[in-house]
Amino acid sequence: MAVFLRSLAVLAAFQSTALLVLTASGRGRGRWALGAIGVALGVLVAARALPADLALLLAGAALSAWGIDRAVRDRRGLIVAAGVGLFPVLTATTIGWLSSDPVGTWIELRAQVETMAGVAPRDSTTIAPEEALLREKQQRLARQAANWTLRLLPAELFAFYLLQVLVLIVVAGRMALRRGVSVSVLPASSWRVPFATVWCLAIGLGCLAVRHSTAVTVGANLASVATVLLAVQGAAVLLAASERGLGRAARWLVLGLFVLTAFPFVLVLAALIGLADQWVDFRRLRLAGSDS
């Protein structure tokens, strides 16, 4: 529970910092906001009131928001805006991890993941043999789940930061439109990822077929990253389809219920739709008329 609450606090700080920079950039004071945030973070780190890795992440969030605002206003497109937004936060996370004790951090992270997965030694001397065997199987499955959670950590971080960046791109686009600035980033229902994502998925699946430990880890991360990107395109297709028959409030309510109640199913479905949309282009199809 403590890990979950800390993650929510970090997420709130990340988005608050980014939105502050976006708001200041809309008023022509983006660089002033970056400088003020940098000074504030430096003072907090010097006073030991804020961990250095968290300060780096918040600095990355500020740079990400500033870059996204520039990319949106300079009509650079979705791919460039997402890349500009991802680079600072991924770099800050990497520097923060390398500048600390990587081995100690990894051991602590493994311990937290195993605790969340339910891996814990238990006394099996006072229980029946059948129950002891069942507990042993449960522990084995929990260790496998914890192991794969750690092996897929790069893809998990990419997916988490990509979601934050996409939210910032939408917010930056809306702010620019309200100021009367034309933007090149299309609405979310028109988003599309490059066809190279399909090749990334194919390479990842090919690495999984090698059955070597390192190749499997690399392949699983590549396939997961490609799946997330294709899910973004699939979600755009679903959003475009819902725009044809539902109002804005009803549309977001239905999509929110689907995500909250069946997130894994929705993720896989969106990825499959995004993969098929690379060839079919569902959004250009139209319903048949009454005279068809």
N, C-alpha and C positions, 0 to 999 in steps of 0.2 A: 504493500500500500504506500509506503514511504517513497519507493522508487517511482510509482505512478504519479504521486503528487509532485515530486520533484520534476518529472518530465513535463507535467502541465505548467508548472511555474516557468520552466525554461522556454516552453513554447509561447507562453504569454509574453515573456520578456523579449523573445525573438520578434514576434509580430508587432509588439508595441514600438520597439526600436525602429523596425522597418517602416511602419506607418508614419512615425514621426518624421523620418527622412523624406518620405514621399510627400507629406504635407508641406514640409519646408521647401522641397524642390519645386512644388507647384507655385510657390510664392517667390521663386528665384533665389532662395536662400539655402539651397541644398548643400553647398560647400561649407557654409557657416554651421549648419547642423552637423555635418561630418566632423568638423573640428571640435565642436562643443561636446559631442558624444565621445570622441577620442580622449579629450582632456578629462571628462568625467570618469571614463573607464580607467584611465591611468591613475587618477587619484584614488579610486576605490581599490584598485589592485595594490597600490603602494600602502594603503591603510589596512591591507589584509581583510577588507570587507567584502571582497569578491574574488572568487578563484580565477586564476589567470586563464584557464581554458575556457571558462564561461565568458570572460571579457573578450577573448579572441572571437568567440562565436558571435557575440553581440556586435563586435566591430565588423565581422563578416556580414551580418545581417544589414548593417547600415550601408556598407559598400554595395551589397547586392541590391538594395532598394534604389540607391542612387544610380547604379548602372542600368537597372531596369527602366527607370524613369527616362534616362537619356536614350536608351535603345527604342523605347516606345515613341518618344517625341521625334527621334531622328528617322523613324519609319524603317527600322531594321528587320522587322518581322518576328514571328514567334520563336523560331529556332535560335536566332541570335539573342533575343531577349532572355530566353531560358538559359542559354549558355552563359551569358553575362551575369545572370542572377545566381547560377549554381557555382561558378568558379570561386568567388570569395568565401562562401560558407564551407565548401569542401576543402579549400586550402586552409582555412582557419581551423577546421576540425583536425586535419592532418598535422598541422604545426603544433596544435595544442596537445595532441597525443604523443608526438615525437619529443616535444620539449619537456614532458613529464617523464615519469618512469614507465616506459612502455610495457616492460614485463610485469611490474607490479599492477599497472592499470588493467592489463589483460587478465591477470589472476583474479583481481577484484571483480571484474566484469563477469568472468566465468562463474565465480561464486554467486553473484547476484542472479545470473541466468539460471543456474542450477537450483537455486532456492525457489525462484518463480516457477520452474518446471516441476518442482516437487521432488528433487533429488536430495534425500536426507537419509543418513544411516539410522536404522531402527533395530531395536533388540528383537531378534526372532527366536530366542531360546524359550520363551514362555508361550508360544502360539503353536497351533497345529501345523503339521508339515504342509498340508494343502494351502493354508493361508500364507505360510512362509514362501512357498513357491510362487503364489500369486503376487505377493509383494515384490519378490525378486524380478518378476516379469515387468511389473509396473515401474520399478526403478530403472530397468534396462531401457524401457521405452522413454522414460523421462530423460535419461542421459543422452539417448539418441536425439531427442528433441532439442535439448540444450546444445549439443554438439552442432547440429545443423543451424540453429539460431546464430551461433558464433561464426560458422563458416559462411553464412549468407549476410554477415554484418555489412560489407561494402554495399551490396544491393539494397539492404534495408535503409542505410543512411541515404543512399541516392534517392530512393522512393520518398523518404520523409522530407528531404530538402526540396525535391522536385514539387511536391504538393505545396509546400510553403511558397516556392517561387511562382508557381502558377496562380496562386491566390494573389500574390503581389502584382503579377502582370495584369490580372483582371482589374484590380483596384487602380493601378497606374493608368490603364486605358480609360477607365471611367472618369478619373480625375482630369485626364487630358481632354476628353470630349466635353466635359463640363466647362473647361476653359476655352473651348472653341478651337482646340488644336487637333488637326487631322492625324490619325494614327494608322499604322499599317498592320497592327495586330488585329486579326479578325475576331469576331465574337467566339465564345467558347464552343458554340455549336458548330463552328466551321473549322476547328483545329484539325490539323493533319500532321503526322510525323513522317520523316523521310522513309523511302522504301529500303534504305540501308538497315533499318530496324529489323526487317525480315532476315537479312543476312546475318545480323548479330544473333538473332534467335537460332538460325541454322547452325552457326558456328558453336554456340553454346550447347545445343543438343548433340553436336558432333563430339565435343569434348566430353560430355557425359558418357558417350558410348565407348570412350577409350578405357574407362574403368581404372585409371590411375588416380591416386588420391589428389594430387595437385591439379590434374586436368579436370577432375570432377568438380573440385571447388571453383576453379575458374569458369568452367562451363555452366555450373549452377548459377553463379553470379551474373554471367552474361545473359543467360536465358531469363533470369528474373528481371534484369534491367530492361530487356527487350519486351517482356510481358507487361511491365508497368507502362512503358511507352505506348505499346499497342492498346493497352487499356484506356489510356488518355484519349486516343483516337476513337475507340469504341464508345467511351462515355460521351464524346462529342456527337457521335451518330445517334445514340439514344436520346441525348438532349435535343437534337434537331428533330427527331421523330416526335418527341413529346410536345414540341412547339406547334405542331399542326393541329392538335386537338385539345390542348389544355391551356389554361391561363397560367400566368407566371407563378402565382402563389400555389396553385394546385400542382404545377409541374415540380417545383422544388420540394413540396411536401411528399409527393409520391416517390421521387428519387431519394429523398432523405430517409424515408421509411425502408425502402429497398436496401440502402447501404447499411442502415443500423441493424436490420434484422437478418440480412443474408449477405454480409460483406464478401466472404470468400467466393460465394456463387456469383455475385455481381462482378467481382474482379475477373474471374475466369470468363464469364459471359462477355464482358466488355473487351477483354483481350482477344477473344475469338472473333467478335464482330469487327474489331480494329484490324485484325489480320485479314479477314475476308474483304474489308473495305479497301485494302490496298489494291485489289483488282476490280471489285464490283462497283465501288463508289455509290453507296446506298443513298447518299444525300442528293444525288442528281436524279434519282428515280422519283417519279410522281405517281400519285394514285390515278387509276383509270377514271375517266369521266363517265357520266350517266349514259352517254350515247355509245360507249365502247361495247 
